[in-house]
Amino acid sequence: MVYFDNNATTPIDPQVAERMDAFMRDQFGNPSSLYPIGRQAKDSLTEAREHVAQALGAGKGDIYFTGSGTEADNQAILGVLDALPDKPEIVVSAIEHPAILETAAYCERKGIQVTYVPVDRLGSIDLGVLRDAVTPRTALVSIMHANNEIGTIQPIPLVAEIAHEKGALVHTDAVQSFGKIDVDVNVLGVDLLTVSSHKIYGPKGVGALYVRKGTPLQPFVHGGHQERGLRAGTENTIGIVGFGEAARILPERMKRDKPRLTALAARLRAGLEARVPKIRLNGHPENRVPTTLSYGILGLEAEAILLGLATKGICISTGSACSEDSDEVSHVLKAIGLRPEFARSTIRMSLGRFNTDADVDTALDVIPGMIEKLRRISAWEPEEMPS
Ligand SMILES: Cc1ncc(COP(=O)(O)O)c(C=O)c1O
């Protein structure tokens, strides 16, 4: 199998699996219990928190574990709005993940004013519109760090500067940048930041929210006093320990993998562009996560390519895995102004830690031929590339 869908989820690193396995066998205590096995479980949570904090350049007291990246995004928006009732406005970008956009839509239904900042054809947000959108009544600006579909990276330090000038708090969804490019909360200058374990070779169902000290935030899951009162519910100790291990080994792995994967993705890109006529890369040419490759394959439905490649053991996704089960054109591709036929023909390949040179060789052997065959079957006539 060639797995080119690492933006959807990543395989668990064997070292993470080993750590989880050992923990699961030895430790079952409730971290809230005061006897030794409870204490040990609590110590393991503290250790995991330190690892996640360190990977983000944060203090361990600034990390709160959640049940997913989605939950951390919800917590950031709903928690800030709840803490600042005098500021009933938020600002988000038009290309956020549904974890943000659907939460924003929910807020709108509850009477909050939401401004959606547009992006240009490369997927970069319009900083001028952002500047005008933030008012003294804005509680939070939430702009994602890297986009899951097209890989464009947003200028978060500038976003933070603009928002802070006007007294608003800043959140970034760093689910797709953490583990792929450098993510440091102080360099980014944000007050809140979301990460997710299953995108960095850890288990699914665990996320974390970084909260800068002093940031006004109310809980939205109510109950016990876990996570220092921010997130009630007995902790997912096994998942958190796995997330901690994934974060612990991340900096060293990134040092090794980043140049290798950048070169691998560049070879895939060059090979495809040389061998497949009429394809176009979406997203920013430079300000991008290099391992996210989103291509419009003119003349074909992306789903036909996905299913064809699946028969050859190559896993890719259409525009975005998150919208895979709906016929609607991706909101991200719409926002960058793609014509519907280009959007519907868009496939996404995302490389990760376990991809090899052999994977790229296989992809370059199979994909151009598959596209040519499908275009022949559909009697596609090459036409001018639409702008
Ligand atoms: C940018 C972004 N934010 C949030 C999420 C949601 O994270 P989780 O799957 O942990 O809920 C994803 C998942 O694909 C994502 O890509």
The ligand as an SDF file (V2000), in Angstrom:
LIG
                    3D

 16 16  0  0  0  0  0  0  0  0999 V2000
   -7.1880   21.9780   10.1910 C   0  0  0  0  0  0  0  0  0  0  0  0
   -7.8980   20.9580   11.0220 C   0  0  0  0  0  0  0  0  0  0  0  0
   -8.4850   21.3410   12.1600 N   0  0  0  0  0  0  0  0  0  0  0  0
   -9.1350   20.4770   12.9600 C   0  0  0  0  0  0  0  0  0  0  0  0
   -9.2090   19.1410   12.6230 C   0  0  0  0  0  0  0  0  0  0  0  0
   -9.9470   18.2310   13.5310 C   0  0  0  0  0  0  0  0  0  0  0  0
   -9.0740   17.4750   14.3380 O   0  0  0  0  0  0  0  0  0  0  0  0
   -9.6360   16.1210   15.0020 P   0  0  0  0  0  0  0  0  0  0  0  0
   -9.6740   15.1100   13.8950 O   0  0  0  0  0  0  0  0  0  0  0  0
   -8.6170   15.7870   16.0540 O   0  0  0  0  0  0  0  0  0  0  0  0
  -10.9590   16.4320   15.5540 O   0  0  0  0  0  0  0  0  0  0  0  0
   -8.6190   18.6940   11.4300 C   0  0  0  0  0  0  0  0  0  0  0  0
   -8.7510   17.2790   11.0340 C   0  0  0  0  0  0  0  0  0  0  0  0
   -8.6810   16.9280    9.8610 O   0  0  0  0  0  0  0  0  0  0  0  0
   -7.9470   19.6270   10.6180 C   0  0  0  0  0  0  0  0  0  0  0  0
   -7.3740   19.2560    9.4660 O   0  0  0  0  0  0  0  0  0  0  0  0
  1  2  1  0
  2  3  1  0
  2 15  2  0
  3  4  2  0
  4  5  1  0
  5  6  1  0
  5 12  2  0
  6  7  1  0
  7  8  1  0
  8  9  2  0
  8 10  1  0
  8 11  1  0
 12 13  1  0
 12 15  1  0
 13 14  2  0
 15 16  1  0
M  END
$$$$
